[in-house]
């Protein structure tokens, strides 16, 4: 490295330190604030300090009655101006390359954003398959974390049933597996998993890993499940004759040394998951959230050339709850229901989340 290069790097570092030390913070921004709020309260400070920190940041600017030029600017910023750090981009490209070549020859892969962590399960206040002990522990957890919503707990059963009918409950790993198989994805499908620690651990993941071995799991080889839909996703391993498959996550595709620099910041690890999901051939979301919405929106923005599956959880809950529905009828329901839920443009309406569907109000050719 010559002296000139060292000088440039030092100057760049000095500028970054100066900007970060002299930035202003605007706090308590109201959710879905109108554009005028930013023009009056944020713009003057940006002109003064050149850099601004907004707290909180997510979902602050409203969607309805926003001037078209500001919505177009949103897209320019979100899909063009904002960039990940070069080292994050490079590492994600490496993970994608390794994912596509896991079998020794180029292969497409699916990315699954599995939202079934303990916090998500608790916050949903939905009822899930489990033992009495598990349900009692979850009730204690909810009472501790959300006492105002929990109250005395007597109203929660009806609330859980209503939320499931309305499609507001996270999909269980086993339910995801059954839906994907009904869509026609074979067991050889290469699946990258973007998820936190799944509530219920290995037992909860067993049905998904049983039906998709290239996801990775530890499962009794002899217990392959056929028959009714419920028999598949209620399955739990009951003996200890196990065959081990490798789970496909960033930790499996990269060494500890390669990921060490990214572990210093949780957001860096999330950024790697985001980019690997973004570049997948098929992306599957299992619940709401900004992570999945931004991926689906970005894929739509570049021309919706890649499939993004958003399961209809409300209709699926009816099918899962029908004890008389056979596999053939279930497959037909799944295929018909999801013909228009693969990341194609959707009609927008007031207060529509344009990050998930940027096409009508936001996309521009300039």
Helices and strands as residue ranges (DSSP letters): H 3-21, E 24-27, H 35-41, H 43-49, E 52-55, H 68-76, I 77-81, H 86-100, E 110-113, H 118-124, H 132-145, H 147-150, H 156-165, H 173-182, E 191-194, H 201-211, G 213-215, E 218-220, H 229-233, E 242-244, H 250-253, H 256-260, H 266-278, E 282-285, H 290-301, E 307-310, H 313-320, H 327-337, H 359-362
